[in-house]
Structures are given as structure tokens and as C-alpha cells.
Amino acid sequence: MADGFKGQCAVVTGAATGIGEATARELARRGAMVGVMDINADGVARVTDAIRKDGGNAFTCVADLLSWDSTNKVISDAHRSNGRLDIVVHSAGGFPKYVNLIDCPIDAWDGVIDSNLRSMFYLLKAAAPLMIAAKYGRFVALSSMAARSGVNPNPPHYTAAKGGMLALTRQAALDLGKHGITVNAVAPANVLTPRTLGMRSPERIAHIEKTTPVGRLSTPDEIAAAVVFLCSPEASYVTGVTMDVNGGATMI
């Protein structure tokens, strides 16, 4: 797949940092025109410039994924500017801090559900008609090991949101498959990013490394590699699945 995305247009959300940034860079390296999408305008500009300096093609997409109008406009603009929209990768989301079920504030629930799950629905609703018209499309959502296993402590709103993303992945795959569109999810475990390190104590990191069969956290590039495969023509018969990329932390 060295240049397997040449001529294609991809939009990657959450692309100002972490897995989203790594995915945007890799799709561009393999020939795609990449829309770097995030609410962080400075981060969008930085990643777009970096892709261009590396010889790739990228354009900026500053959007608020909690707004249907904003999401629909950016997706429509990306399609209109490039004459096509082949790939959407939804990497935005997350949660602000660890909290258990009892201590989870009532007013914190909607924000985490919306930033992960409602945003995915908006992206699908905006992109699907464009992909249906082209009779081709790839949609990949970043879920989490939290949606696949109850072994490790995770915030309840985050677990619910990421689980909902997996259900929506299957439903969208069912609805869109006949149009040549695949919809899949990737469920990472703990990824070596500044946010991960900032939210976990050294003791927690050591525990994760000890209990993970490969003995370490993943890198953003390793998660991006799985995402990029699901975006590829080679994955044309893979849809409605969740790819676990977690170093063996859970085996289903």
C-alpha cells in the first residue's frame, strides 16, 4: 500500500494530536489528500504544515463536532473542494478524567457521550450520502478496549460512549454495505501519548506494562497502521468489525 491512496480524499477527526495525527500523516504518506480536522485550529495548522513539508497533500478542517451544521459544512466543503470523499476516520473524543460510576457527575455524562458517539453519528450522516453517490467509501471509528472489557477501571460515560460506537459501527455497516461502503472500528488499549501519561500515575503505567503480554504501551503509529489497513482497498470485504489493537491485553 505504498501509494495505495493516491487520488483519494480522506478526512481525519481529532487529527491535531495522537492517533488522529498519526493516521493523517500515514494516509498522506501513502498518497491521499488529507483533511486535518479538529477544533484546535493551531494543532490543525501544525499538522497540515508538517504533512506538506514531508511532501504530502493536506488541507485544514477546523470544526466543532458537537454541531451538526459545523460538521456537515466541513464534510461537504471537503467533498466539493476535492470532487470526492473516500475516507472518514473518526479519532476525536476521549474523556477529561478518571471517575467511577458512583462519583461520575450527572452533568458530565452528556459531554462525554456527545463528543464520542453523537459526533460519530453526525459524521456518518454527513458523509454517507456523498459516499453512496460515489458507490465507494471507508469509515473507521476509534473506539476503545474500554468497550470490550470490564477488567480495567474506566469512566462509565466513556465506556458507554465507546460501546455505543461499536453498535453504531455494526448498524452503519449493515445499512451502507450495499453501496460499496465499509464501516469498521479499531479498539486500542493504552496508547503512548502525552494525554495518556498525564492521566495515569507511574504505578498505573507499570501495572499496564506488566499485565500486557507484549510488555508495553502502544504507539500512535501502531494504531494508525490498523486504521489505514481498514481504509484500504485491500480491506474491501471487511466491514462491521472491531479490530482489537491492544498488545494482547484482552483477547476475544
C-alpha positions in Angstrom: 0.0 0.0 0.0 3.0 2.3 -0.6 0.8 4.7 -2.7 -2.5 2.8 -2.3 -4.4 6.0 -1.6 -3.2 8.1 -4.4 -6.0 10.3 -5.8 -8.3 9.6 -2.8 -9.6 12.2 -0.3 -9.6 11.4 3.4 -10.9 13.4 6.4 -9.4 12.5 9.8 -11.0 13.9 13.0 -9.0 14.5 16.2 -6.0 15.0 13.8 -4.3 17.7 15.8 -2.6 15.2 18.0 -2.2 11.5 19.0 -3.8 8.7 16.9 -5.6 11.1 14.6 -2.3 13.0 13.8 -0.5 9.7 13.1 -3.3 8.5 10.9 -3.5 11.7 8.9 0.3 11.6 8.4 0.2 8.0 7.2 -2.7 8.4 4.8 -0.9 11.4 3.3 2.4 9.5 3.1 0.6 6.8 1.1 -0.8 9.3 -1.4 -4.2 10.6 0.0 -5.3 14.2 0.1 -6.0 14.5 3.8 -8.3 16.9 5.6 -6.8 17.5 9.0 -10.0 18.0 11.1 -10.0 19.2 14.7 -11.5 22.0 16.8 -7.9 23.0 17.8 -7.0 25.5 15.0 -3.4 25.7 16.0 -3.0 22.0 16.0 -4.7 21.7 12.7 -2.3 24.2 11.1 0.7 22.5 12.6 -0.2 19.0 11.4 -1.2 20.3 7.9 2.1 22.2 7.6 4.1 19.1 8.7 2.4 16.9 6.1 3.1 19.4 3.4 6.7 19.7 4.4 7.0 15.9 4.2 5.8 16.1 0.6 2.2 15.1 1.3 -1.1 16.8 0.5 -3.3 18.2 3.2 -5.9 20.8 3.9 -7.3 22.3 7.1 -10.7 21.4 8.5 -11.5 23.3 11.7 -14.8 22.2 13.0 -16.9 21.6 16.2 -18.1 18.0 16.0 -20.8 18.7 18.6 -22.5 20.9 16.0 -24.4 19.3 13.1 -24.1 22.4 11.0 -20.4 22.7 11.5 -19.7 19.0 10.8 -21.9 18.9 7.7 -20.3 22.0 6.3 -16.8 20.8 6.7 -17.5 17.4 5.2 -19.4 19.0 2.3 -16.6 21.5 1.7 -14.0 18.7 1.7 -16.0 16.9 -0.9 -16.7 19.9 -3.0 -13.1 21.1 -3.0 -11.7 17.7 -3.9 -14.5 16.4 -6.1 -14.7 13.2 -3.9 -14.7 11.9 -0.3 -13.3 8.4 0.0 -12.4 8.0 3.7 -13.5 9.3 7.0 -11.6 8.4 10.2 -13.2 9.4 13.5 -10.5 9.7 16.1 -11.8 12.6 18.1 -13.3 12.0 21.6 -11.9 10.8 24.9 -12.7 11.8 28.4 -11.4 14.5 30.8 -10.5 12.4 33.9 -11.0 9.1 35.6 -14.1 8.8 37.7 -16.0 5.8 38.9 -19.8 5.1 38.5 -20.8 6.5 41.9 -18.7 9.6 41.6 -19.5 10.4 38.0 -21.2 13.8 38.0 -24.6 13.9 36.4 -23.7 17.0 34.3 -20.5 15.3 33.0 -22.4 12.4 31.2 -23.8 14.2 28.1 -20.5 15.8 27.2 -18.5 12.6 27.0 -21.3 10.7 25.2 -21.7 13.6 22.7 -18.0 14.1 22.0 -17.5 10.4 21.2 -20.8 9.0 20.0 -23.1 11.8 18.8 -20.1 13.2 16.8 -19.8 9.8 15.0 -23.5 9.9 14.1 -23.1 13.4 12.7 -20.0 12.3 10.6 -21.8 9.3 9.2 -24.9 11.3 8.4 -22.8 13.9 6.6 -20.5 11.6 4.7 -22.8 8.6 3.8 -24.8 10.4 1.1 -21.6 11.5 -0.6 -20.1 8.0 -0.5 -23.4 6.4 -1.6 -23.4 8.7 -4.7 -19.8 7.5 -5.4 -20.6 3.9 -4.6 -17.5 3.7 -2.5 -16.4 4.7 1.0 -14.4 3.8 4.1 -15.4 4.9 7.5 -13.3 3.9 10.6 -14.2 4.9 14.2 -11.7 4.8 17.1 -13.4 3.1 20.0 -11.5 1.6 22.9 -10.6 -1.5 24.8 -12.9 0.0 27.5 -15.9 -1.0 25.3 -14.6 -4.6 25.0 -13.5 -5.5 28.6 -14.6 -4.7 32.1 -11.3 -5.7 33.6 -9.7 -2.3 33.9 -11.2 0.8 35.6 -12.7 3.2 33.1 -15.2 6.1 33.5 -18.8 4.9 32.9 -19.8 7.6 30.4 -16.6 6.9 28.3 -17.3 3.1 28.4 -20.9 3.7 27.4 -20.0 6.0 24.6 -17.3 3.7 23.2 -19.6 0.8 23.4 -22.3 2.8 21.5 -19.8 3.5 18.8 -19.3 -0.3 18.3 -23.0 -0.8 18.0 -23.4 2.1 15.6 -20.5 0.7 13.6 -22.3 -2.5 13.0 -25.6 -0.8 12.2 -24.0 1.5 9.7 -22.1 -1.4 8.1 -25.4 -3.2 7.6 -27.1 -0.1 6.1 -24.3 1.0 3.9 -22.7 -2.2 2.7 -24.8 -2.5 -0.4 -23.5 0.9 -1.5 -19.8 -0.2 -1.5 -19.1 1.4 1.8 -17.4 -0.3 4.7 -17.7 0.8 8.3 -15.3 -0.6 10.9 -13.9 0.3 14.3 -10.5 0.0 16.0 -10.3 -0.6 19.8 -6.9 0.5 21.1 -5.7 -0.1 24.7 -3.3 2.4 26.3 -1.5 4.5 23.7 1.7 6.3 24.5 0.6 9.9 24.2 1.1 12.9 26.4 -2.6 12.7 27.5 -2.2 9.0 28.5 0.9 9.7 30.5 -0.7 12.8 32.1 -3.8 10.9 33.3 -2.0 7.8 34.7 0.4 7.5 37.6 3.8 5.9 37.1 2.5 3.0 39.1 -0.5 2.6 36.8 1.7 2.7 33.7 3.9 0.0 35.3 0.9 -2.2 36.0 -0.3 -1.8 32.4 3.1 -2.8 31.1 3.3 -5.8 33.4 -0.2 -7.1 32.6 0.1 -6.6 28.8 1.5 -9.6 27.0 3.8 -7.5 24.8 5.0 -5.7 27.9 4.5 -2.1 26.8 2.0 0.6 25.7 1.3 1.0 22.0 2.5 4.0 19.9 0.1 6.1 17.9 1.7 4.8 14.7 0.8 1.2 15.6 -2.8 2.2 16.0 -2.7 4.2 12.8 -1.4 1.2 10.9 -4.5 -0.8 11.7 -6.8 2.2 10.8 -5.0 2.7 7.5 -5.5 -1.0 6.6 -9.2 -0.8 7.2 -9.3 2.3 4.9 -7.5 0.5 2.1 -8.9 -1.2 -1.0 -7.4 -4.5 0.4 -10.0 -4.4 3.2 -12.9 -4.3 0.8 -14.5 -7.4 2.4 -14.0 -6.3 6.0 -17.0 -4.5 7.4 -18.9 -4.2 10.7 -15.9 -5.5 12.7 -13.9 -4.2 15.7 -10.2 -4.7 15.4 -8.6 -5.0 18.8 -5.1 -3.4 18.9 -4.0 -3.8 22.5 -0.9 -6.0 22.7 -3.0 -8.9 23.9 -4.4 -7.0 26.9 -7.8 -8.5 26.0 -8.3 -11.5 23.7 -11.8 -12.0 22.5 
